[in-house]
Amino acid sequence: MHRRIALVSVHGDPAAAIGTEAAGGQNVYVREVGRQLAALGYEVDMFTRAISPDQPRLVPMAPGCRTVRLVAGPLEYVPRDQLHVHVDAFVERLVEYARKHGSYDVVHTNYWLSGLVGQQLRRRLDLPQVHTYHSLGAIKYMNVAEVPTSARLRLAAERQILENAERIVATSPQEAEHMRRYVSQKGLIDIIPCGVDAEHFAAVEREEARRTLGWGTDEQVVFYVGRFDRRKGIETLVRAVARLPMHARLVIGGGWTEERGDGQEYHRIRSIVEELGLAERTVFPGRIDQSELPTYYTAADVVVVPSHYEPFGLVAVEAMACGTPVVASAVGGLCYSIVDGETGLLVAPCDVEAFAEAIGGILADDTLRRRLGEAGVRRIHDHFTWAGVSRKLARLYEQLATRKLRQRPTVRLA
């Protein structure tokens, strides 16, 4: 009998286009884990919230793997910080679906909102829960100017999940340490990193990649891709490039929507680019499709991940898989995926001068660029492929599915 796995990602639709405000690393994680588990013989349903009446409710992702969009709350986009009021409705729709189509052996929840869903499914469907945080409120709130009204609920929920779920998956030792320091000393944690599709994210011929993108073969290119969000540190990158002695092309990839927060951040970054006199050599290509990303990574001289906080940081491992060196903030999981001075360079977050020095050092030294790039490829194949990550998760699911769910006292939310 095939094991049936429920992956829950309330706000991160695995079938959504990556690179918009509501679609980033979490979406990729759930989608790739689901596909790889299906390739191992599991039946996988990935549950997310429908945000439009025009969306198909079922989206096949691979043989044995599909996205299931549940109607919970209004059929429109709702910001993450306001979604907690729809958690109970999401649980009801998921329980109805499971009772109609068959229950699951394990539920793997993603982000605190989904974790609350999982806490109810443990009781109502007698399911062992695996949980991945993707970000911790205790860390996030250190790096934002305005703390949302849902902060108290989130912090309490994250503690409840850690103390009650059958297993927590930390994507790096740094994230596990943060859980112990800021959330709770209780609970069971396994360290299983995020991954990369090493067949898709692989170096292509560099000169051909540049011809495809219309970049000169001799020009120097600095590349960023990700959401437009202040916590992503794009301003730090722009100001660092303005300090470089060389006139490098700056490419800032990522989609945005005018009426959402990412649209406001896009216009803010664009105004800084113009203010610093970088408009003529800065390109905003918009959302870059996953099929095109290897071309961008390979064509760039250096990829920069200037985030204020990253539990893992998929862009870094994708770039490394393509043989392109990475300059990144020395935060969270980036300190795990990147070996400083060996597969990339780590610098203090928000330090414009340090980023300029690190980026400039790679642009000025082809030998260093090639050495970092080659070492990065080796590290990815040794530690960070989705196939390897999913095999580790599958072993964890098997351990939990063969045990009877132990009843534990529930921690009440304040």
C-alpha positions as CSV (number, residue, x, y, z in Angstrom):
1,M,0.0,0.0,0.0
2,H,1.3,3.4,-0.9
3,R,1.7,5.9,1.9
4,R,-0.4,9.0,1.5
5,I,1.1,12.3,2.6
6,A,-0.6,15.7,3.1
7,L,1.6,18.7,2.6
8,V,-0.1,21.8,4.0
9,S,0.8,25.3,2.9
10,V,-2.1,27.6,3.6
11,H,-0.6,30.8,2.0
12,G,2.1,29.4,-0.2
13,D,0.5,27.8,-3.3
14,P,2.9,25.2,-4.8
15,A,1.2,25.8,-8.2
16,A,1.7,29.6,-8.1
17,A,4.2,31.4,-10.3
18,I,7.3,31.9,-8.2
19,G,8.7,35.4,-7.7
20,T,5.6,37.3,-6.7
21,E,4.8,38.7,-3.2
22,A,2.9,35.6,-2.2
23,A,5.2,33.0,-3.9
24,G,8.8,32.4,-2.8
25,G,11.0,29.8,-1.2
26,Q,8.2,28.1,0.7
27,N,6.2,27.5,-2.5
28,V,9.3,26.0,-4.1
29,Y,10.0,23.8,-1.0
30,V,6.5,22.3,-0.9
31,R,6.2,21.8,-4.7
32,E,9.6,20.1,-5.0
33,V,9.2,17.9,-1.9
34,G,5.8,16.9,-3.2
35,R,7.1,16.0,-6.7
36,Q,10.1,14.1,-5.3
37,L,8.0,12.1,-2.8
38,A,5.7,11.1,-5.6
39,A,8.7,9.9,-7.6
40,L,9.5,7.7,-4.6
41,G,6.1,6.1,-4.8
42,Y,4.1,8.2,-2.3
43,E,0.6,9.7,-3.0
44,V,0.9,13.4,-2.2
45,D,-1.8,16.0,-1.9
46,M,-0.6,19.6,-1.3
47,F,-3.2,21.7,0.3
48,T,-3.4,25.5,-0.1
49,R,-6.0,28.2,0.1
50,A,-7.9,29.3,-3.1
51,I,-7.6,33.0,-3.7
52,S,-9.7,33.5,-6.9
53,P,-12.9,32.0,-8.2
54,D,-11.1,31.4,-11.5
55,Q,-8.5,29.1,-10.1
56,P,-8.8,25.4,-10.7
57,R,-9.4,23.6,-7.5
58,L,-7.2,20.6,-8.4
59,V,-3.8,21.1,-10.2
60,P,-1.8,18.0,-11.2
61,M,1.8,18.6,-10.5
62,A,3.3,15.2,-11.3
63,P,2.1,11.6,-11.4
64,G,0.9,10.9,-7.9
65,C,1.2,14.6,-6.8
66,R,-1.4,17.4,-7.0
67,T,-2.2,20.8,-5.5
68,V,-5.6,21.0,-3.8
69,R,-7.0,24.5,-3.4
70,L,-9.5,24.8,-0.5
71,V,-12.1,27.6,-0.2
72,A,-11.5,29.1,3.2
73,G,-12.6,32.7,3.6
74,P,-13.0,35.1,0.7
75,L,-11.9,34.1,-2.8
76,E,-9.3,36.8,-2.9
77,Y,-5.7,37.4,-1.9
78,V,-5.4,38.0,1.9
79,P,-2.0,39.1,3.5
80,R,-0.4,36.4,5.6
81,D,-0.7,38.5,8.8
82,Q,-4.5,38.5,8.4
83,L,-5.0,34.8,7.4
84,H,-5.2,33.4,10.9
85,V,-9.0,34.2,11.1
86,H,-9.5,31.6,8.3
87,V,-7.5,28.7,9.8
88,D,-10.6,27.0,11.3
89,A,-12.4,27.1,7.9
90,F,-9.4,25.7,6.2
91,V,-9.3,22.8,8.7
92,E,-13.0,22.0,8.1
93,R,-12.5,21.9,4.3
94,L,-9.4,19.7,4.6
95,V,-11.2,17.3,7.1
96,E,-14.1,17.1,4.7
97,Y,-11.8,16.3,1.8
98,A,-9.9,13.6,3.7
99,R,-13.1,11.9,4.8
100,K,-14.4,11.9,1.2
101,H,-11.1,10.9,-0.6
102,G,-9.3,9.0,2.1
103,S,-7.1,10.1,5.0
104,Y,-3.3,10.3,5.2
105,D,-0.4,8.7,7.0
106,V,1.4,11.9,7.9
107,V,0.7,15.6,7.6
108,H,3.7,17.9,6.9
109,T,2.8,21.6,7.6
110,N,4.7,24.7,6.5
111,Y,4.7,28.1,8.2
112,W,2.9,28.8,11.5
113,L,-0.5,29.2,9.9
114,S,-0.3,25.7,8.5
115,G,1.1,24.5,11.7
116,L,-2.1,25.5,13.5
117,V,-4.0,23.5,10.9
118,G,-1.7,20.5,11.6
119,Q,-2.3,20.8,15.3
120,Q,-6.1,20.3,14.7
121,L,-5.5,17.5,12.2
122,R,-3.5,15.6,14.8
123,R,-6.5,15.4,17.0
124,R,-9.3,15.1,14.4
125,L,-7.7,12.7,12.0
126,D,-5.2,11.0,14.4
127,L,-2.2,12.1,12.2
128,P,1.4,12.5,13.1
129,Q,2.6,16.1,12.3
130,V,5.9,17.1,10.8
131,H,6.4,20.9,10.7
132,T,8.8,23.2,8.8
133,Y,8.7,26.9,10.0
134,H,10.3,28.6,7.0
135,S,10.7,31.7,9.2
136,L,10.4,32.4,12.9
137,G,8.4,35.2,14.3
138,A,10.8,35.8,17.1
139,I,13.6,36.5,14.5
140,K,11.4,38.3,12.0
141,Y,10.1,40.8,14.5
142,M,13.7,41.8,15.3
143,N,14.0,43.0,11.7
144,V,10.7,44.9,11.1
145,A,9.7,48.4,11.9
146,E,6.1,47.6,12.6
147,V,5.0,44.4,14.4
148,P,1.6,43.1,13.1
149,T,-1.3,42.6,15.4
150,S,-1.1,38.9,14.9
151,A,2.4,38.8,16.4
152,R,1.3,37.5,19.9
153,L,-0.8,34.7,18.3
154,R,2.1,33.7,16.0
155,L,4.7,33.5,18.8
156,A,2.4,31.4,21.0
157,A,1.5,29.2,18.0
158,E,5.1,28.6,17.1
159,R,5.8,27.5,20.6
160,Q,2.7,25.2,20.7
161,I,3.8,23.6,17.4
162,L,7.4,23.0,18.5
163,E,6.3,21.4,21.8
164,N,3.5,19.3,20.3
165,A,4.2,18.2,16.8
166,E,5.8,14.8,16.4
167,R,8.8,16.3,14.6
168,I,10.1,19.7,13.6
169,V,12.3,20.0,10.5
170,A,14.9,22.7,10.7
171,T,16.5,23.5,7.4
172,S,19.9,24.4,9.0
173,P,21.7,24.1,12.3
174,Q,21.3,27.8,12.7
175,E,17.5,27.6,12.5
176,A,17.5,24.8,15.0
177,E,19.6,26.9,17.4
178,H,17.2,29.8,17.0
179,M,14.3,27.5,17.8
180,R,15.9,26.5,21.1
181,R,17.0,30.0,22.0
182,Y,13.8,31.9,21.1
183,V,10.9,29.4,21.0
184,S,11.2,26.4,23.4
185,Q,13.6,23.9,24.8
186,K,11.0,21.2,24.3
187,G,10.1,19.2,21.2
188,L,12.0,17.1,18.7
189,I,14.0,18.7,15.9
190,D,15.6,17.0,12.9
191,I,17.9,19.0,10.6
192,I,17.0,18.4,6.9
193,P,18.1,21.2,4.6
194,C,16.3,22.7,1.6
195,G,17.5,21.5,-1.8
196,V,17.9,22.4,-5.5
197,D,16.9,20.6,-8.7
198,A,20.5,19.8,-9.7
199,E,19.5,18.7,-13.2
200,H,17.6,21.9,-13.9
201,F,19.9,24.3,-12.1
202,A,23.2,23.6,-13.8
203,A,25.7,25.7,-15.7
204,V,24.9,26.4,-19.3
205,E,27.5,27.8,-21.7
206,R,28.2,31.3,-20.3
207,E,28.7,33.2,-23.6
208,E,25.5,31.6,-25.0
209,A,23.6,32.6,-21.9
210,R,24.7,36.2,-22.2
211,R,23.8,36.3,-25.9
212,T,20.3,34.9,-25.0
213,L,19.9,37.8,-22.5
214,G,21.4,40.5,-24.6
215,W,24.3,41.1,-22.3
216,G,27.8,41.9,-23.5
217,T,30.3,39.1,-23.3
218,D,32.9,41.3,-21.5
219,E,30.6,43.3,-19.2
220,Q,30.4,42.6,-15.5
221,V,27.0,41.6,-14.1
222,V,25.7,41.6,-10.6
223,F,22.4,39.7,-10.2
224,Y,19.7,39.6,-7.5
225,V,16.4,37.6,-7.8
226,G,13.7,37.4,-5.2
227,R,10.7,39.2,-3.7
228,F,10.5,43.0,-3.4
229,D,10.5,43.1,0.4
230,R,12.5,45.4,2.7
231,R,13.8,42.4,4.6
232,K,15.4,41.1,1.4
233,G,18.0,44.0,1.7
234,I,17.8,45.1,-1.9
235,E,18.6,48.7,-0.9
236,T,21.9,47.4,0.6
237,L,22.8,45.8,-2.8
238,V,21.9,48.9,-4.8
239,R,24.0,51.2,-2.6
240,A,26.9,48.7,-2.6
241,V,26.9,48.6,-6.5
242,A,27.0,52.4,-6.5
243,R,30.3,52.3,-4.6
244,L,32.0,49.8,-7.0
245,P,35.0,51.2,-8.9
246,M,33.8,49.3,-12.0
247,H,30.7,50.1,-13.9
248,A,28.9,46.7,-13.5
249,R,25.4,46.0,-14.8
250,L,22.9,45.5,-12.0
251,V,20.0,43.1,-12.7
252,I,17.2,43.0,-10.1
253,G,14.8,40.2,-10.9
254,G,11.4,39.6,-9.2
255,G,7.7,40.3,-9.8
256,W,5.5,42.8,-8.1
257,T,1.9,43.9,-8.0
258,E,1.0,47.6,-7.8
259,E,-1.6,47.4,-5.1
260,R,0.4,45.2,-2.7
261,G,3.5,45.7,-0.5
262,D,5.9,44.4,-3.1
263,G,4.8,47.1,-5.5
264,Q,5.6,49.8,-3.0
265,E,9.0,48.3,-2.4
266,Y,9.7,48.0,-6.1
267,H,9.0,51.7,-6.6
268,R,11.1,52.6,-3.5
269,I,14.1,50.6,-4.9
270,R,13.7,52.1,-8.3
271,S,13.8,55.6,-6.9
272,I,17.0,54.8,-5.0
273,V,18.5,53.5,-8.2
274,E,17.7,56.7,-10.0
275,E,18.9,58.8,-7.0
276,L,22.3,57.1,-7.1
277,G,22.7,57.5,-10.9
278,L,22.5,53.8,-11.6
279,A,19.4,53.9,-13.9
280,E,21.2,53.5,-17.2
281,R,23.0,50.3,-16.0
282,T,20.2,48.7,-13.9
283,V,17.7,46.3,-15.3
284,F,14.4,45.2,-13.8
285,P,13.4,42.1,-15.9
286,G,10.3,41.4,-13.7
287,R,9.3,37.9,-12.6
288,I,11.8,35.4,-14.1
289,D,10.3,32.0,-14.9
290,Q,12.0,29.0,-13.3
291,S,12.9,27.7,-16.8
292,E,14.9,30.9,-17.4
293,L,16.7,31.2,-14.0
294,P,19.7,28.9,-14.9
295,T,20.5,31.2,-17.8
296,Y,20.4,34.3,-15.6
297,Y,22.5,32.6,-12.9
298,T,25.1,31.3,-15.3
299,A,25.4,34.6,-17.2
300,A,26.0,36.6,-14.0
301,D,29.4,37.1,-12.5
302,V,28.1,37.2,-9.0
303,V,24.7,36.6,-7.3
304,V,23.9,38.6,-4.2
305,V,21.6,37.6,-1.4
306,P,21.6,40.6,0.9
307,S,18.7,39.5,3.2
308,H,18.3,40.7,6.7
309,Y,17.1,37.2,7.7
310,E,17.0,33.9,5.8
311,P,16.1,30.6,7.5
312,F,17.7,28.9,4.4
313,G,17.9,30.9,1.2
314,L,17.1,28.9,-2.0
315,V,18.5,31.5,-4.3
316,A,22.0,30.9,-2.9
317,V,21.9,27.2,-3.6
318,E,20.4,27.6,-7.0
319,A,23.2,30.0,-8.0
320,M,25.8,27.7,-6.5
321,A,24.4,24.8,-8.5
322,C,24.9,26.8,-11.7
323,G,28.6,27.5,-10.8
324,T,28.1,31.2,-9.9
325,P,29.7,32.6,-6.7
326,V,27.4,34.1,-4.1
327,V,27.9,37.1,-1.8
328,A,25.3,36.8,1.0
329,S,24.4,38.2,4.4
330,A,25.9,36.1,7.2
331,V,22.5,35.3,8.7
332,G,20.5,32.1,9.3
333,G,20.8,29.2,6.9
334,L,23.0,31.2,4.5
335,C,25.8,30.5,7.0
336,Y,25.1,26.8,6.5
337,S,24.7,26.5,2.7
338,I,27.7,28.9,2.0
339,V,31.2,28.1,3.3
340,D,32.7,31.6,3.6
341,G,35.8,32.0,1.4
342,E,35.3,28.5,-0.1
343,T,32.0,28.5,-1.9
344,G,31.1,32.1,-1.6
345,L,31.5,35.2,0.6
346,L,29.5,36.1,3.7
347,V,29.3,39.6,5.1
348,A,27.4,41.4,7.8
349,P,23.8,42.2,6.8
350,C,23.0,45.8,5.9
351,D,26.8,46.7,5.7
352,V,27.0,48.5,2.3
353,E,30.7,48.9,2.4
354,A,31.3,45.2,3.2
355,F,29.0,44.1,0.3
356,A,30.8,46.5,-2.1
357,E,34.1,45.1,-1.1
358,A,33.0,41.5,-1.5
359,I,31.2,42.0,-4.8
360,G,34.1,44.1,-6.1
361,G,36.6,41.5,-5.1
362,I,34.9,38.8,-7.2
363,L,34.4,41.1,-10.2
364,A,38.1,42.0,-10.1
365,D,39.4,38.4,-9.8
366,D,38.4,35.8,-12.4
367,T,40.4,33.1,-10.7
368,L,38.6,33.7,-7.4
369,R,35.2,33.7,-9.3
370,R,36.0,30.4,-11.0
371,R,37.3,28.8,-7.8
372,L,34.3,29.8,-5.7
373,G,31.9,28.7,-8.5
374,E,33.5,25.2,-8.9
375,A,33.5,24.6,-5.1
376,G,29.9,25.7,-4.9
377,V,28.8,23.1,-7.5
378,R,30.6,20.3,-5.5
379,R,28.9,21.4,-2.2
380,I,25.4,21.4,-3.8
381,H,25.8,17.9,-5.2
382,D,27.2,16.6,-1.9
383,H,24.5,18.1,0.4
384,F,21.6,20.0,-1.2
385,T,19.6,18.2,-3.9
386,W,15.8,17.8,-3.7
387,A,16.1,14.1,-4.3
388,G,18.4,13.7,-1.3
389,V,16.2,16.0,0.9
390,S,13.1,14.1,0.0
391,R,14.6,10.7,0.8
392,K,15.5,12.0,4.3
393,L,11.9,13.3,4.7
394,A,10.5,10.0,3.5
395,R,12.6,8.1,6.1
396,L,11.2,10.4,8.8
397,Y,7.6,9.9,7.6
398,E,8.1,6.1,7.7
399,Q,9.3,6.3,11.3
400,L,6.2,8.3,12.3
401,A,3.6,6.5,10.2
402,T,4.5,3.1,11.8
403,R,4.0,4.5,15.4
404,K,0.7,5.0,17.0
405,L,0.2,8.7,17.6
406,R,1.0,9.5,21.2
407,Q,-1.5,11.8,22.8
408,R,0.2,14.8,24.3
409,P,-1.2,17.6,26.4
410,T,-2.1,20.6,24.3
411,V,-0.5,24.0,25.0
412,R,-3.3,26.6,25.1
413,L,-2.8,29.8,23.2
414,A,-2.7,32.9,25.3
